[in-house]
Amino acid sequence: MSEPDYVHPQWGEARQVHDWRNHIPEEIRDIWGTFSVGQRAALHAWAEDLADMEEWD
């Protein structure tokens, strides 16, 4: 079973639109590895909600 992408995100592979990784501030990315998997999941859910609300022309 593979782990979710938020456990070890590939920050540089974020797509331009509707990608949760674009909504995680650099300061948080820098300390991502210090968070528990549960904390990462919560941050991912928050950022995913933001990405889902994006509107592009």
N, C-alpha and C positions, 0 to 999 in steps of 0.2 A: 504494500500500500504506500503510495507516495504521499508526501506531506504537502499541505496547502502552500501556494506560492507566497503567502505572507510570512511564512516561517523564515525563509531566507530569500527575500525579494531581490530581483535583478533590477536595481533602480535605473540603470542605463537603458533598459529595454522598454521603458514606459511608452505607450502609444500616446499620440497627441490628444485624443478625445476619449472620454469615458474610461480613463485608467486611474484606479485608486492611488497608484504610486505618485501621481502628480500632486496629490493633496497632502502628502506627508512632508512637513517642513524639513529642511536640511539638518537642523539641530536635532530633530527626532531620528532622522536616518542615521546620523552619526552614532547614536546610542541604541539603535534598534536591537543589537545583540544582547543588551543588558535586560531587556524586557522578557517576562515569562511568555510562553506560548499563548496563554489566556489574555495577557495584556496586548500582545501583537494582534490577536484575533479581534479584540475590542477596537483597537486603532484601525485595523483593516475595515471593519464594519462601518465605522464612522466615515472613513475616507471613501469607501464604496458608495455610501449614501450621497456624499458630495459629488462624486463622479457621475452618478446616475442622474443628477439634477442639471448637469451641464447642457446648455443649449448652444448650438453652433449654426451659423448661417450657411 
